Amino acid sequence: MESVRLDKWMWAVRLFKTRSLAAQACESGRVKSGGRILKAASPIRGEEVIELPFQEGPGTRVVKVLGLIERRVGAQLVQDSCEDLTAEEVIEARRLWMDDRSGRKEGSQGRPTKKDRRDIERHRFFE
């Protein structure tokens, strides 16, 4: 296999939950390789470095293509097909964003109580 469609590859290596989400990310113009914007049907080859947005939240993920696959495979085989080169600062910023988004206090578990929900709403209102 010489090349694979970008949206198929991103779905196959589990960067996106569905192939249509991968195609939407490409349509947004935020998926790039070497400074050029990639479309969903763009062919990718091995050793190519791709910059793409996370499905939710801030930051850009950087992934290196190691192997070409068209079908979704197990998590172990995905490690042979791509290498995550995302900077540690981006990963940390994303983790902080996820923590803020959840709105839970440290140590809390399960569903928020009515009091917790009111505190969350009050916090969101005053930001």
N, CA, C and O atoms as CSV, one atom per row, in Angstrom:
chain,resi,resn,atom,element,x,y,z
A,1,MET,N,N,0.847,-1.171,0.000
A,1,MET,CA,C,0.000,0.000,0.000
A,1,MET,C,C,0.892,1.233,0.000
A,1,MET,O,O,1.739,1.406,0.876
A,2,GLU,N,N,0.688,2.075,-0.988
A,2,GLU,CA,C,1.529,3.244,-1.160
A,2,GLU,C,C,1.011,4.482,-0.437
A,2,GLU,O,O,1.785,5.246,0.140
A,3,SER,N,N,-0.328,4.673,-0.474
A,3,SER,CA,C,-0.933,5.810,0.211
A,3,SER,C,C,-2.359,5.459,0.630
A,3,SER,O,O,-2.955,4.508,0.124
A,4,VAL,N,N,-2.895,6.251,1.568
A,4,VAL,CA,C,-4.232,6.037,2.108
A,4,VAL,C,C,-4.900,7.403,2.235
A,4,VAL,O,O,-4.234,8.413,2.458
A,5,ARG,N,N,-6.225,7.420,2.089
A,5,ARG,CA,C,-6.978,8.659,2.320
A,5,ARG,C,C,-6.766,9.112,3.757
A,5,ARG,O,O,-6.751,8.293,4.675
A,6,LEU,N,N,-6.606,10.400,3.948
A,6,LEU,CA,C,-6.342,10.956,5.276
A,6,LEU,C,C,-7.467,10.657,6.259
A,6,LEU,O,O,-7.198,10.233,7.383
A,7,ASP,N,N,-8.718,10.868,5.864
A,7,ASP,CA,C,-9.821,10.647,6.803
A,7,ASP,C,C,-9.922,9.186,7.225
A,7,ASP,O,O,-10.245,8.896,8.377
A,8,LYS,N,N,-9.650,8.266,6.309
A,8,LYS,CA,C,-9.675,6.835,6.652
A,8,LYS,C,C,-8.577,6.505,7.656
A,8,LYS,O,O,-8.808,5.777,8.621
A,9,TRP,N,N,-7.399,7.035,7.426
A,9,TRP,CA,C,-6.269,6.740,8.310
A,9,TRP,C,C,-6.505,7.305,9.711
A,9,TRP,O,O,-6.250,6.624,10.704
A,10,MET,N,N,-6.995,8.557,9.797
A,10,MET,CA,C,-7.228,9.166,11.107
A,10,MET,C,C,-8.287,8.395,11.890
A,10,MET,O,O,-8.187,8.272,13.110
A,11,TRP,N,N,-9.291,7.879,11.203
A,11,TRP,CA,C,-10.312,7.050,11.847
A,11,TRP,C,C,-9.727,5.699,12.256
A,11,TRP,O,O,-9.995,5.214,13.355
A,12,ALA,N,N,-8.935,5.095,11.383
A,12,ALA,CA,C,-8.384,3.763,11.635
A,12,ALA,C,C,-7.438,3.750,12.839
A,12,ALA,O,O,-7.404,2.772,13.586
A,13,VAL,N,N,-6.680,4.815,13.030
A,13,VAL,CA,C,-5.746,4.859,14.163
A,13,VAL,C,C,-6.361,5.513,15.387
A,13,VAL,O,O,-5.655,5.858,16.334
A,14,ARG,N,N,-7.672,5.683,15.370
A,14,ARG,CA,C,-8.459,6.134,16.512
A,14,ARG,C,C,-8.173,7.562,16.957
A,14,ARG,O,O,-8.249,7.869,18.147
A,15,LEU,N,N,-7.845,8.436,16.012
A,15,LEU,CA,C,-7.711,9.846,16.344
A,15,LEU,C,C,-9.083,10.500,16.396
A,15,LEU,O,O,-9.271,11.514,17.069
A,16,PHE,N,N,-10.049,9.909,15.675
A,16,PHE,CA,C,-11.435,10.368,15.679
A,16,PHE,C,C,-12.347,9.169,15.832
A,16,PHE,O,O,-12.031,8.071,15.373
A,17,LYS,N,N,-13.485,9.386,16.483
A,17,LYS,CA,C,-14.408,8.301,16.763
A,17,LYS,C,C,-15.083,7.782,15.497
A,17,LYS,O,O,-15.314,6.580,15.365
A,18,THR,N,N,-15.399,8.679,14.568
A,18,THR,CA,C,-16.014,8.269,13.310
A,18,THR,C,C,-15.253,8.873,12.143
A,18,THR,O,O,-14.515,9.845,12.300
A,19,ARG,N,N,-15.444,8.286,10.978
A,19,ARG,CA,C,-14.772,8.790,9.797
A,19,ARG,C,C,-15.348,10.146,9.395
A,19,ARG,O,O,-14.625,10.991,8.868
A,20,SER,N,N,-16.631,10.359,9.637
A,20,SER,CA,C,-17.228,11.650,9.288
A,20,SER,C,C,-16.670,12.770,10.173
A,20,SER,O,O,-16.519,13.898,9.704
A,21,LEU,N,N,-16.363,12.483,11.438
A,21,LEU,CA,C,-15.714,13.485,12.292
A,21,LEU,C,C,-14.316,13.813,11.781
A,21,LEU,O,O,-13.885,14.965,11.835
A,22,ALA,N,N,-13.614,12.805,11.289
A,22,ALA,CA,C,-12.284,13.030,10.711
A,22,ALA,C,C,-12.400,13.909,9.467
A,22,ALA,O,O,-11.584,14.807,9.263
A,23,ALA,N,N,-13.410,13.653,8.637
A,23,ALA,CA,C,-13.614,14.452,7.428
A,23,ALA,C,C,-13.988,15.894,7.793
A,23,ALA,O,O,-13.536,16.832,7.138
A,24,GLN,N,N,-14.808,16.075,8.830
A,24,GLN,CA,C,-15.178,17.423,9.269
A,24,GLN,C,C,-13.964,18.207,9.749
A,24,GLN,O,O,-13.852,19.405,9.489
A,25,ALA,N,N,-13.065,17.540,10.441
A,25,ALA,CA,C,-11.844,18.210,10.900
A,25,ALA,C,C,-11.023,18.679,9.695
A,25,ALA,O,O,-10.428,19.757,9.718
A,26,CYS,N,N,-10.999,17.864,8.653
A,26,CYS,CA,C,-10.272,18.243,7.440
A,26,CYS,C,C,-10.950,19.429,6.750
A,26,CYS,O,O,-10.275,20.337,6.265
A,27,GLU,N,N,-12.284,19.418,6.708
A,27,GLU,CA,C,-13.030,20.502,6.073
A,27,GLU,C,C,-12.824,21.829,6.791
A,27,GLU,O,O,-12.911,22.892,6.176
A,28,SER,N,N,-12.553,21.769,8.088
A,28,SER,CA,C,-12.354,22.998,8.859
A,28,SER,C,C,-11.073,23.717,8.456
A,28,SER,O,O,-10.900,24.896,8.767
A,29,GLY,N,N,-10.174,23.019,7.767
A,29,GLY,CA,C,-8.923,23.636,7.331
A,29,GLY,C,C,-7.850,23.650,8.400
A,29,GLY,O,O,-6.843,24.343,8.257
A,30,ARG,N,N,-8.049,22.892,9.471
A,30,ARG,CA,C,-7.083,22.895,10.567
A,30,ARG,C,C,-6.177,21.670,10.570
A,30,ARG,O,O,-5.337,21.537,11.459
A,31,VAL,N,N,-6.324,20.779,9.608
A,31,VAL,CA,C,-5.450,19.614,9.499
A,31,VAL,C,C,-4.367,19.957,8.483
A,31,VAL,O,O,-4.660,20.259,7.326
A,32,LYS,N,N,-3.118,19.908,8.925
A,32,LYS,CA,C,-2.012,20.362,8.070
A,32,LYS,C,C,-0.857,19.369,8.085
A,32,LYS,O,O,-0.688,18.579,9.014
A,33,SER,N,N,-0.087,19.443,7.036
A,33,SER,CA,C,1.150,18.671,6.951
A,33,SER,C,C,2.167,19.504,6.196
A,33,SER,O,O,1.959,19.845,5.032
A,34,GLY,N,N,3.253,19.828,6.849
A,34,GLY,CA,C,4.285,20.632,6.208
A,34,GLY,C,C,3.798,22.008,5.799
A,34,GLY,O,O,4.268,22.559,4.803
A,35,GLY,N,N,2.866,22.573,6.549
A,35,GLY,CA,C,2.369,23.901,6.254
A,35,GLY,C,C,1.226,23.937,5.250
A,35,GLY,O,O,0.634,24.998,5.049
A,36,ARG,N,N,0.897,22.827,4.617
A,36,ARG,CA,C,-0.209,22.818,3.648
A,36,ARG,C,C,-1.457,22.223,4.289
A,36,ARG,O,O,-1.372,21.290,5.088
A,37,ILE,N,N,-2.603,22.765,3.934
A,37,ILE,CA,C,-3.877,22.287,4.460
A,37,ILE,C,C,-4.263,21.019,3.718
A,37,ILE,O,O,-4.195,20.962,2.490
A,38,LEU,N,N,-4.667,20.004,4.471
A,38,LEU,CA,C,-5.041,18.725,3.882
A,38,LEU,C,C,-6.551,18.567,3.832
A,38,LEU,O,O,-7.262,18.989,4.745
A,39,LYS,N,N,-7.030,17.962,2.767
A,39,LYS,CA,C,-8.444,17.633,2.642
A,39,LYS,C,C,-8.638,16.178,3.040
A,39,LYS,O,O,-7.669,15.435,3.195
A,40,ALA,N,N,-9.897,15.772,3.204
A,40,ALA,CA,C,-10.203,14.408,3.641
A,40,ALA,C,C,-9.668,13.365,2.665
A,40,ALA,O,O,-9.231,12.292,3.082
A,41,ALA,N,N,-9.700,13.671,1.377
A,41,ALA,CA,C,-9.254,12.704,0.366
A,41,ALA,C,C,-7.763,12.799,0.066
A,41,ALA,O,O,-7.267,12.093,-0.812
A,42,SER,N,N,-7.047,13.654,0.775
A,42,SER,CA,C,-5.610,13.789,0.537
A,42,SER,C,C,-4.898,12.475,0.827
A,42,SER,O,O,-5.136,11.855,1.864
A,43,PRO,N,N,-4.029,12.049,-0.079
A,43,PRO,CA,C,-3.274,10.817,0.208
A,43,PRO,C,C,-2.146,11.104,1.185
A,43,PRO,O,O,-1.469,12.126,1.077
A,44,ILE,N,N,-1.947,10.212,2.131
A,44,ILE,CA,C,-0.823,10.356,3.053
A,44,ILE,C,C,0.110,9.180,2.861
A,44,ILE,O,O,-0.304,8.100,2.438
A,45,ARG,N,N,1.352,9.399,3.173
A,45,ARG,CA,C,2.378,8.373,3.022
A,45,ARG,C,C,3.119,8.219,4.344
A,45,ARG,O,O,2.965,9.040,5.248
A,46,GLY,N,N,3.903,7.192,4.451
A,46,GLY,CA,C,4.661,6.949,5.664
A,46,GLY,C,C,5.648,8.056,5.965
A,46,GLY,O,O,6.118,8.740,5.055
A,47,GLU,N,N,5.966,8.237,7.243
A,47,GLU,CA,C,6.922,9.229,7.747
A,47,GLU,C,C,6.433,10.665,7.598
A,47,GLU,O,O,7.225,11.592,7.772
A,48,GLU,N,N,5.157,10.883,7.281
A,48,GLU,CA,C,4.594,12.219,7.169
A,48,GLU,C,C,4.168,12.690,8.565
A,48,GLU,O,O,3.685,11.888,9.363
A,49,VAL,N,N,4.340,13.970,8.862
A,49,VAL,CA,C,3.937,14.540,10.150
A,49,VAL,C,C,2.679,15.368,9.918
A,49,VAL,O,O,2.643,16.240,9.051
A,50,ILE,N,N,1.644,15.078,10.714
A,50,ILE,CA,C,0.346,15.720,10.539
A,50,ILE,C,C,-0.004,16.497,11.811
A,50,ILE,O,O,0.158,15.989,12.920
A,51,GLU,N,N,-0.483,17.729,11.640
A,51,GLU,CA,C,-0.975,18.546,12.751
A,51,GLU,C,C,-2.486,18.584,12.632
A,51,GLU,O,O,-3.017,18.922,11.574
A,52,LEU,N,N,-3.192,18.237,13.719
A,52,LEU,CA,C,-4.644,18.241,13.689
A,52,LEU,C,C,-5.204,18.701,15.024
A,52,LEU,O,O,-4.546,18.555,16.054
A,53,PRO,N,N,-6.420,19.259,15.020
A,53,PRO,CA,C,-7.012,19.726,16.273
A,53,PRO,C,C,-7.536,18.555,17.083
A,53,PRO,O,O,-7.862,17.503,16.532
A,54,PHE,N,N,-7.617,18.741,18.393
A,54,PHE,CA,C,-8.303,17.769,19.230
A,54,PHE,C,C,-9.791,17.875,18.914
A,54,PHE,O,O,-10.256,18.925,18.471
A,55,GLN,N,N,-10.540,16.799,19.137
A,55,GLN,CA,C,-11.971,16.844,18.861
A,55,GLN,C,C,-12.653,17.911,19.704
A,55,GLN,O,O,-13.570,18.580,19.228
A,56,GLU,N,N,-12.221,18.077,20.939
A,56,GLU,CA,C,-12.761,19.082,21.838
A,56,GLU,C,C,-11.608,19.764,22.541
A,56,GLU,O,O,-10.591,19.138,22.841
A,57,GLY,N,N,-11.767,21.032,22.798
A,57,GLY,CA,C,-10.797,21.729,23.618
A,57,GLY,C,C,-9.671,22.369,22.844
A,57,GLY,O,O,-9.612,22.294,21.617
A,58,PRO,N,N,-8.779,22.999,23.581
A,58,PRO,CA,C,-7.686,23.744,22.971
A,58,PRO,C,C,-6.547,22.832,22.529
A,58,PRO,O,O,-6.442,21.677,22.943
A,59,GLY,N,N,-5.715,23.388,21.686
A,59,GLY,CA,C,-4.491,22.703,21.318
A,59,GLY,C,C,-4.535,21.980,19.988
A,59,GLY,O,O,-5.592,21.737,19.405
A,60,THR,N,N,-3.346,21.650,19.539
A,60,THR,CA,C,-3.170,20.935,18.286
A,60,THR,C,C,-2.324,19.707,18.552
A,60,THR,O,O,-1.275,19.786,19.192
A,61,ARG,N,N,-2.783,18.586,18.063
A,61,ARG,CA,C,-2.075,17.312,18.205
A,61,ARG,C,C,-1.126,17.154,17.020
A,61,ARG,O,O,-1.483,17.495,15.892
A,62,VAL,N,N,0.060,16.648,17.261
A,62,VAL,CA,C,1.037,16.381,16.206
A,62,VAL,C,C,1.289,14.873,16.181
A,62,VAL,O,O,1.646,14.271,17.194
A,63,VAL,N,N,1.096,14.273,14.994
A,63,VAL,CA,C,1.196,12.829,14.855
A,63,VAL,C,C,2.079,12.498,13.662
A,63,VAL,O,O,1.979,13.130,12.610
A,64,LYS,N,N,2.937,11.512,13.831
A,64,LYS,CA,C,3.789,11.046,12.741
A,64,LYS,C,C,3.234,9.722,12.214
A,64,LYS,O,O,2.952,8.808,12.989
A,65,VAL,N,N,3.080,9.627,10.901
A,65,VAL,CA,C,2.569,8.422,10.260
A,65,VAL,C,C,3.700,7.402,10.168
A,65,VAL,O,O,4.725,7.663,9.539
A,66,LEU,N,N,3.514,6.248,10.792
A,66,LEU,CA,C,4.515,5.179,10.728
A,66,LEU,C,C,4.072,4.042,9.807
A,66,LEU,O,O,4.891,3.420,9.130
A,67,GLY,N,N,2.777,3.784,9.792
A,67,GLY,CA,C,2.242,2.710,8.966
A,67,GLY,C,C,0.910,3.114,8.370
A,67,GLY,O,O,0.172,3.905,8.958
A,68,LEU,N,N,0.605,2.575,7.214
A,68,LEU,CA,C,-0.636,2.908,6.532
A,68,LEU,C,C,-1.649,1.793,6.732
A,68,LEU,O,O,-1.390,0.637,6.396
A,69,ILE,N,N,-2.805,2.147,7.281
A,69,ILE,CA,C,-3.884,1.186,7.443
A,69,ILE,C,C,-5.190,1.857,7.028
A,69,ILE,O,O,-5.351,3.067,7.186
A,70,GLU,N,N,-6.117,1.069,6.498
A,70,GLU,CA,C,-7.414,1.596,6.068
A,70,GLU,C,C,-8.548,1.146,6.974
A,70,GLU,O,O,-9.604,1.778,7.007
A,71,ARG,N,N,-8.341,0.065,7.704
A,71,ARG,CA,C,-9.393,-0.480,8.552
A,71,ARG,C,C,-9.025,-0.266,10.018
A,71,ARG,O,O,-7.850,-0.232,10.385
A,72,ARG,N,N,-10.037,-0.125,10.826
A,72,ARG,CA,C,-9.831,0.080,12.256
A,72,ARG,C,C,-9.232,-1.191,12.860
A,72,ARG,O,O,-9.703,-2.297,12.595
A,73,VAL,N,N,-8.202,-1.023,13.663
A,73,VAL,CA,C,-7.502,-2.165,14.250
A,73,VAL,C,C,-7.452,-2.002,15.768
A,73,VAL,O,O,-7.860,-0.971,16.303
A,74,GLY,N,N,-6.959,-3.002,16.437
A,74,GLY,CA,C,-6.824,-2.965,17.886
A,74,GLY,C,C,-5.821,-1.926,18.342
A,74,GLY,O,O,-4.980,-1.465,17.571
A,75,ALA,N,N,-5.925,-1.569,19.605
A,75,ALA,CA,C,-5.083,-0.510,20.164
A,75,ALA,C,C,-3.589,-0.837,20.070
A,75,ALA,O,O,-2.775,0.065,19.872
A,76,GLN,N,N,-3.224,-2.102,20.207
A,76,GLN,CA,C,-1.810,-2.488,20.121
A,76,GLN,C,C,-1.255,-2.212,18.728
A,76,GLN,O,O,-0.124,-1.744,18.596
A,77,LEU,N,N,-2.030,-2.492,17.696
A,77,LEU,CA,C,-1.561,-2.281,16.326
A,77,LEU,C,C,-1.511,-0.804,15.957
A,77,LEU,O,O,-0.754,-0.410,15.070
A,78,VAL,N,N,-2.309,0.012,16.630
A,78,VAL,CA,C,-2.295,1.448,16.362
A,78,VAL,C,C,-0.930,2.024,16.706
A,78,VAL,O,O,-0.450,2.923,16.016
A,79,GLN,N,N,-0.301,1.523,17.757
A,79,GLN,CA,C,1.011,2.019,18.163
A,79,GLN,C,C,2.050,1.816,17.066
A,79,GLN,O,O,3.026,2.563,16.988
A,80,ASP,N,N,1.846,0.806,16.217
A,80,ASP,CA,C,2.770,0.562,15.111
A,80,ASP,C,C,2.489,1.472,13.922
A,80,ASP,O,O,3.318,1.587,13.019
A,81,SER,N,N,1.329,2.117,13.914
A,81,SER,CA,C,0.916,2.911,12.762
A,81,SER,C,C,1.120,4.409,12.938
A,81,SER,O,O,1.197,5.139,11.949
A,82,CYS,N,N,1.210,4.882,14.182
A,82,CYS,CA,C,1.413,6.312,14.396
A,82,CYS,C,C,2.194,6.563,15.681
A,82,CYS,O,O,2.225,5.737,16.593
A,83,GLU,N,N,2.821,7.729,15.715
A,83,GLU,CA,C,3.586,8.152,16.888
A,83,GLU,C,C,3.114,9.545,17.276
A,83,GLU,O,O,3.102,10.452,16.443
A,84,ASP,N,N,2.732,9.717,18.514
A,84,ASP,CA,C,2.230,11.001,19.001
A,84,ASP,C,C,3.417,11.885,19.366
A,84,ASP,O,O,4.204,11.533,20.244
A,85,LEU,N,N,3.552,13.032,18.699
A,85,LEU,CA,C,4.645,13.973,18.944
A,85,LEU,C,C,4.157,15.261,19.603
A,85,LEU,O,O,4.864,16.269,19.590
A,86,THR,N,N,2.961,15.236,20.177
A,86,THR,CA,C,2.364,16.417,20.789
A,86,THR,C,C,3.230,16.898,21.945
A,86,THR,O,O,3.717,16.105,22.750
A,87,ALA,N,N,3.412,18.212,22.008
A,87,ALA,CA,C,4.251,18.817,23.052
A,87,ALA,C,C,3.621,18.625,24.425
A,87,ALA,O,O,2.396,18.605,24.554
A,88,GLU,N,N,4.450,18.485,25.442
A,88,GLU,CA,C,3.985,18.286,26.808
A,88,GLU,C,C,3.151,19.474,27.301
A,88,GLU,O,O,2.207,19.290,28.071
A,89,GLU,N,N,3.498,20.697,26.859
A,89,GLU,CA,C,2.746,21.875,27.279
A,89,GLU,C,C,1.303,21.789,26.798
A,89,GLU,O,O,0.383,22.160,27.525
A,90,VAL,N,N,1.101,21.299,25.573
A,90,VAL,CA,C,-0.245,21.169,25.014
A,90,VAL,C,C,-1.036,20.116,25.785
A,90,VAL,O,O,-2.215,20.316,26.079
A,91,ILE,N,N,-0.402,19.014,26.108
A,91,ILE,CA,C,-1.070,17.949,26.861
A,91,ILE,C,C,-1.464,18.449,28.245
A,91,ILE,O,O,-2.562,18.157,28.720
A,92,GLU,N,N,-0.580,19.196,28.894
A,92,GLU,CA,C,-0.877,19.738,30.223
A,92,GLU,C,C,-2.006,20.763,30.149
A,92,GLU,O,O,-2.898,20.755,30.997
A,93,ALA,N,N,-1.981,21.642,29.155
A,93,ALA,CA,C,-3.046,22.636,28.995
A,93,ALA,C,C,-4.383,21.957,28.747
A,93,ALA,O,O,-5.415,22.405,29.248
A,94,ARG,N,N,-4.367,20.895,27.986
A,94,ARG,CA,C,-5.601,20.155,27.707
A,94,ARG,C,C,-6.123,19.472,28.976
A,94,ARG,O,O,-7.329,19.443,29.219
A,95,ARG,N,N,-5.211,18.927,29.777
A,95,ARG,CA,C,-5.621,18.289,31.021
A,95,ARG,C,C,-6.266,19.308,31.958
A,95,ARG,O,O,-7.287,19.021,32.583
A,96,LEU,N,N,-5.675,20.491,32.055
A,96,LEU,CA,C,-6.239,21.553,32.883
A,96,LEU,C,C,-7.605,21.992,32.356
A,96,LEU,O,O,-8.520,22.246,33.140
A,97,TRP,N,N,-7.748,22.081,31.039
A,97,TRP,CA,C,-9.023,22.445,30.438
A,97,TRP,C,C,-10.093,21.412,30.771
A,97,TRP,O,O,-11.231,21.766,31.077
A,98,MET,N,N,-9.726,20.139,30.709
A,98,MET,CA,C,-10.675,19.072,31.021
A,98,MET,C,C,-11.083,19.135,32.495
A,98,MET,O,O,-12.252,18.925,32.819
A,99,ASP,N,N,-10.138,19.420,33.384
A,99,ASP,CA,C,-10.449,19.547,34.810
A,99,ASP,C,C,-11.401,20.713,35.064
A,99,ASP,O,O,-12.362,20.575,35.821
A,100,ASP,N,N,-11.140,21.860,34.435
A,100,ASP,CA,C,-12.007,23.023,34.588
A,100,ASP,C,C,-13.388,22.757,34.017
A,100,ASP,O,O,-14.394,23.205,34.567
A,101,ARG,N,N,-13.430,22.049,32.943
A,101,ARG,CA,C,-14.687,21.766,32.265
A,101,ARG,C,C,-15.592,20.870,33.104
A,101,ARG,O,O,-16.812,21.029,33.110
A,102,SER,N,N,-14.983,19.943,33.801
A,102,SER,CA,C,-15.800,19.027,34.587
A,102,SER,C,C,-16.459,19.750,35.751
A,102,SER,O,O,-17.551,19.372,36.177
A,103,GLY,N,N,-15.808,20.784,36.270
A,103,GLY,CA,C,-16.390,21.581,37.339
A,103,GLY,C,C,-16.436,20.871,38.682
A,103,GLY,O,O,-17.066,21.370,39.614
A,104,ARG,N,N,-15.798,19.746,38.802
A,104,ARG,CA,C,-15.831,19.002,40.064
A,104,ARG,C,C,-14.666,19.404,40.948
A,104,ARG,O,O,-13.586,19.762,40.480
A,105,LYS,N,N,-14.922,19.333,42.215
A,105,LYS,CA,C,-13.861,19.593,43.173
A,105,LYS,C,C,-12.987,18.353,43.274
A,105,LYS,O,O,-13.434,17.235,43.018
A,106,GLU,N,N,-11.746,18.571,43.649
A,106,GLU,CA,C,-10.836,17.441,43.781
A,106,GLU,C,C,-11.314,16.518,44.890
A,106,GLU,O,O,-11.645,16.972,45.985
A,107,GLY,N,N,-11.348,15.246,44.608
A,107,GLY,CA,C,-11.766,14.265,45.585
A,107,GLY,C,C,-13.235,13.914,45.487
A,107,GLY,O,O,-13.669,12.929,46.083
A,108,SER,N,N,-14.021,14.702,44.744
A,108,SER,CA,C,-15.442,14.367,44.631
A,108,SER,C,C,-15.606,13.216,43.651
A,108,SER,O,O,-14.824,13.059,42.714
A,109,GLN,N,N,-16.619,12.428,43.884
A,109,GLN,CA,C,-16.859,11.275,43.023
A,109,GLN,C,C,-18.317,11.234,42.626
A,109,GLN,O,O,-19.190,11.707,43.355
A,110,GLY,N,N,-18.566,10.670,41.477
A,110,GLY,CA,C,-19.928,10.460,41.052
A,110,GLY,C,C,-20.639,11.732,40.629
A,110,GLY,O,O,-20.018,12.750,40.323
A,111,ARG,N,N,-21.929,11.642,40.621
A,111,ARG,CA,C,-22.782,12.729,40.175
A,111,ARG,C,C,-22.776,13.865,41.205
A,111,ARG,O,O,-22.822,13.610,42.409
A,112,PRO,N,N,-22.717,15.137,40.728
A,112,PRO,CA,C,-22.713,16.246,41.674
A,112,PRO,C,C,-24.045,16.350,42.418
A,112,PRO,O,O,-25.100,16.047,41.861
A,113,THR,N,N,-23.988,16.774,43.664
A,113,THR,CA,C,-25.198,16.987,44.453
A,113,THR,C,C,-25.864,18.286,43.998
A,113,THR,O,O,-25.301,19.035,43.200
A,114,LYS,N,N,-27.055,18.540,44.509
A,114,LYS,CA,C,-27.764,19.759,44.161
A,114,LYS,C,C,-26.951,20.990,44.568
A,114,LYS,O,O,-26.897,21.977,43.834
A,115,LYS,N,N,-26.321,20.924,45.736
A,115,LYS,CA,C,-25.481,22.025,46.202
A,115,LYS,C,C,-24.280,22.214,45.276
A,115,LYS,O,O,-23.916,23.343,44.946
A,116,ASP,N,N,-23.661,21.096,44.855
A,116,ASP,CA,C,-22.528,21.181,43.931
A,116,ASP,C,C,-22.949,21.831,42.614
A,116,ASP,O,O,-22.226,22.669,42.075
A,117,ARG,N,N,-24.123,21.446,42.095
A,117,ARG,CA,C,-24.603,22.018,40.839
A,117,ARG,C,C,-24.840,23.520,40.968
A,117,ARG,O,O,-24.525,24.285,40.057
A,118,ARG,N,N,-25.392,23.934,42.095
A,118,ARG,CA,C,-25.601,25.370,42.310
A,118,ARG,C,C,-24.268,26.109,42.372
A,118,ARG,O,O,-24.135,27.198,41.812
A,119,ASP,N,N,-23.288,25.526,43.045
A,119,ASP,CA,C,-21.947,26.135,43.106
A,119,ASP,C,C,-21.322,26.234,41.721
A,119,ASP,O,O,-20.691,27.239,41.392
A,120,ILE,N,N,-21.496,25.195,40.910
A,120,ILE,CA,C,-20.953,25.190,39.549
A,120,ILE,C,C,-21.598,26.302,38.729
A,120,ILE,O,O,-20.906,27.059,38.048
A,121,GLU,N,N,-22.919,26.397,38.794
A,121,GLU,CA,C,-23.629,27.441,38.051
A,121,GLU,C,C,-23.211,28.830,38.517
A,121,GLU,O,O,-23.009,29.725,37.697
A,122,ARG,N,N,-23.081,29.015,39.824
A,122,ARG,CA,C,-22.657,30.300,40.376
A,122,ARG,C,C,-21.252,30.634,39.865
A,122,ARG,O,O,-20.975,31.779,39.509
A,123,HIS,N,N,-20.384,29.649,39.831
A,123,HIS,CA,C,-19.009,29.835,39.354
A,123,HIS,C,C,-19.002,30.226,37.879
A,123,HIS,O,O,-18.268,31.132,37.485
A,124,ARG,N,N,-19.800,29.560,37.072
A,124,ARG,CA,C,-19.872,29.847,35.626
A,124,ARG,C,C,-20.442,31.248,35.377
A,124,ARG,O,O,-19.995,31.955,34.474
A,125,PHE,N,N,-21.431,31.642,36.184
A,125,PHE,CA,C,-22.090,32.929,36.001
A,125,PHE,C,C,-21.134,34.079,36.254
A,125,PHE,O,O,-21.191,35.087,35.549
A,126,PHE,N,N,-20.254,33.956,37.244
A,126,PHE,CA,C,-19.372,35.050,37.624
A,126,PHE,C,C,-18.041,35.047,36.885
A,126,PHE,O,O,-17.195,35.896,37.166
A,127,GLU,N,N,-17.826,34.142,35.969
A,127,GLU,CA,C,-16.552,34.153,35.229
A,127,GLU,C,C,-16.570,35.115,34.101
A,127,GLU,O,O,-15.578,35.243,33.383
